Amino acid sequence: MEFGDIRGWIEHLRREGELREVNAQVHWDCELGTIVRRVFGNGDGPALLFNRITGYTEGRCTRFFTGGLSNYSRVAMMFGLPKNASITELVQAARRAYSGRVPPVVVPTGPVKENILKGDDIDLFEFPVPRWHRHDGGRYINTMQGTVTRDPTSGRLNVGLYRGMIGKKDTIPVLLWRPQDWGRDFRKYTDKGEEMPVAFVYGWEPCLPFCASSPIPSDVSEYDVMGALRGAPVEVVRCETVPLVVPASAEMVIEGFISPDPATFELEGPFGEYTGYFGGDRRPRHKVRVTCISHRDNPIFRGTLEGTMPKMLNENSIMSSVQRAALAWNILDRSGVPGVTDVHCPAANNGTTLIIQLRQTYRGQAKQAACAIWGSNAAHVRYKHIWVVDDDIDIHDYGALDWAFAYRVNAAEDDIVFFPGTFGSALDPSTRLKFRDGDLYGTGKWCRVLIDATVNLDFEPEADYNGDRYPRSVKPEKEDWDLVERRWHEYGF
Ligand SMILES: Cc1cc2nc3c(=O)[nH]c(=O)nc-3n(C[C@H](O)[C@H](O)[C@H](O)COP(=O)(O)O)c2cc1C
């Protein structure tokens, strides 16, 4: 669905009763973040537009928007689906969008060019960027932006979402992992002895952060997928100081360059991370040397609260739950794993756990599924633990999973499989800190685990089980159930 820009999206949310405006004065230093934490709740709060932020009640930028995608209803609205669409319907809509391609079109100019700042006029402190948590290493400006880079070999434009904080008035130190798409692009510029041009896009339609934070295959531009998701090409304009393009009606764009020279690095971290823990210790990291800021008149800054914990969900966890299930399902299909009937990532773990439901027709299907997922570049930072269950287990019901785990898993029958020494998350505290050194190893280190909670097809059909591999369950026979259903009121219930 097209919204035009973030203003169109905000108006849509207002009409649907999904927006709350906060007109009380709120401080950017921890107060705003704590309000957002409380409002996001368990994925059931509204989107928020803050209109009065301490120190920013007047000036270049006075408004701050967050939470556009912090519940499933608004993700459904982004896809143009009914607000009560099921999670599986959202996953199917994301699968279709990820498989579509509508390339962007370049237009001569747009609202984002209303103000253009260069040289001494660049001052990142003019924008109401929160310190989200008390123990964050700084004010994180990059939490819900699109990070645009180009593969210098193929020309492919990547749009990713990676954290970054304000360093000086014109620098943004960032966390740049080598397996992520901008890390792959960066390697190519480094090999050529060049700095990497980059543009950060703040505030546009919801499909921008949704696609930017999706592990779409490396050779595909997220701009093409955004076009498919919204059903129309993204209109882009050329940047001022870097050879990149950005949405013409974005609220704000920051352009700059990243050098590979460690002498240019600046202190970054820690940050309240998606794991629910502070992560990425404070150390010198790559920084963006800002060369230009362009923004609309009276721009709305866009950011989001990271850090997921039980009953404390957020935009990343809700989006991840849809994105990472959809991507995994597409990978399973492309790899030829048959019989997949549903795929789910529970929101609280941001895609660290993947649950696959399938109809087995031959032995080893669960292992085939896990191999396909773990061999994909989408598995970086995701899918540490994979469950596979049969199609009689509701993968959205933890009680059902727990029952399958109890009675269909036998570690002595190879139902729990370890895959050690794989790439992992450099932010997952269950890996020792020394093994998560991104500078040394490029990424984290995971021993991945498959829990095969399907009925074991290696078992023989048993006469005691009426020729099946497993005994009958106690679920009432249909005729018994129907009889009781018919007479239910007679029993006095
Ligand atoms: C709010 C938010 C913050 C994120 N922060 C980071 C980050 O700091 N570093 C990172 O590598 N990925 C981060 N991610 C995950 C990436 O956006 C995700 O892996 C995405 O697939 C990256 O794009 P790419 O596949 O084009 O590299 C974040 C995602 C969200 C939603």
The ligand as an SDF file (V2000), in Angstrom:
LIG
                    3D

 31 33  0  0  0  0  0  0  0  0999 V2000
   15.8430   -1.5010   14.9820 C   0  0  0  0  0  0  0  0  0  0  0  0
   16.8800   -2.3880   14.3430 C   0  0  0  0  0  0  0  0  0  0  0  0
   18.2300   -2.2310   14.6440 C   0  0  0  0  0  0  0  0  0  0  0  0
   19.1990   -3.0290   14.0510 C   0  0  0  0  0  0  0  0  0  0  0  0
   20.5260   -2.8250   14.3360 N   0  0  0  0  0  0  0  0  0  0  0  0
   21.4730   -3.5390   13.6770 C   0  0  0  0  0  0  0  0  0  0  0  0
   22.8610   -3.2680   13.8690 C   0  0  0  0  0  0  0  0  0  0  0  0
   23.2520   -2.3970   14.6400 O   0  0  0  0  0  0  0  0  0  0  0  0
   23.7820   -3.9840   13.1770 N   0  0  0  0  0  0  0  0  0  0  0  0
   23.3950   -4.9440   12.2860 C   0  0  0  0  0  0  0  0  0  0  0  0
   24.2680   -5.5370   11.6300 O   0  0  0  0  0  0  0  0  0  0  0  0
   22.0850   -5.2550   12.1080 N   0  0  0  0  0  0  0  0  0  0  0  0
   21.1260   -4.5610   12.7720 C   0  0  0  0  0  0  0  0  0  0  0  0
   19.8050   -4.8360   12.5810 N   0  0  0  0  0  0  0  0  0  0  0  0
   19.4430   -5.9850   11.7430 C   0  0  0  0  0  0  0  0  0  0  0  0
   19.6350   -5.6720   10.2790 C   0  0  0  0  0  0  0  0  0  0  0  0
   18.8540   -4.5660    9.9390 O   0  0  0  0  0  0  0  0  0  0  0  0
   19.2760   -6.8680    9.4320 C   0  0  0  0  0  0  0  0  0  0  0  0
   20.2230   -7.8870    9.6850 O   0  0  0  0  0  0  0  0  0  0  0  0
   19.2040   -6.5850    7.9430 C   0  0  0  0  0  0  0  0  0  0  0  0
   18.9960   -7.7950    7.2670 O   0  0  0  0  0  0  0  0  0  0  0  0
   20.4520   -5.9050    7.4420 C   0  0  0  0  0  0  0  0  0  0  0  0
   20.3540   -5.6350    6.0650 O   0  0  0  0  0  0  0  0  0  0  0  0
   21.2400   -6.4290    4.9950 P   0  0  0  0  0  0  0  0  0  0  0  0
   20.6880   -7.8390    4.9880 O   0  0  0  0  0  0  0  0  0  0  0  0
   20.9500   -5.6890    3.7340 O   0  0  0  0  0  0  0  0  0  0  0  0
   22.6450   -6.3570    5.4640 O   0  0  0  0  0  0  0  0  0  0  0  0
   18.8160   -4.0350   13.1560 C   0  0  0  0  0  0  0  0  0  0  0  0
   17.4530   -4.2000   12.8660 C   0  0  0  0  0  0  0  0  0  0  0  0
   16.4980   -3.3790   13.4430 C   0  0  0  0  0  0  0  0  0  0  0  0
   15.0420   -3.5640   13.1020 C   0  0  0  0  0  0  0  0  0  0  0  0
  1  2  1  0
  2  3  1  0
  2 30  2  0
  3  4  2  0
  4  5  1  0
  4 28  1  0
  5  6  2  0
  6  7  1  0
  6 13  1  0
  7  8  2  0
  7  9  1  0
  9 10  1  0
 10 11  2  0
 10 12  1  0
 12 13  2  0
 13 14  1  0
 14 15  1  0
 14 28  1  0
 15 16  1  0
 16 17  1  0
 16 18  1  0
 18 19  1  0
 18 20  1  0
 20 21  1  0
 20 22  1  0
 22 23  1  0
 23 24  1  0
 24 25  2  0
 24 26  1  0
 24 27  1  0
 28 29  2  0
 29 30  1  0
 30 31  1  0
M  END
$$$$
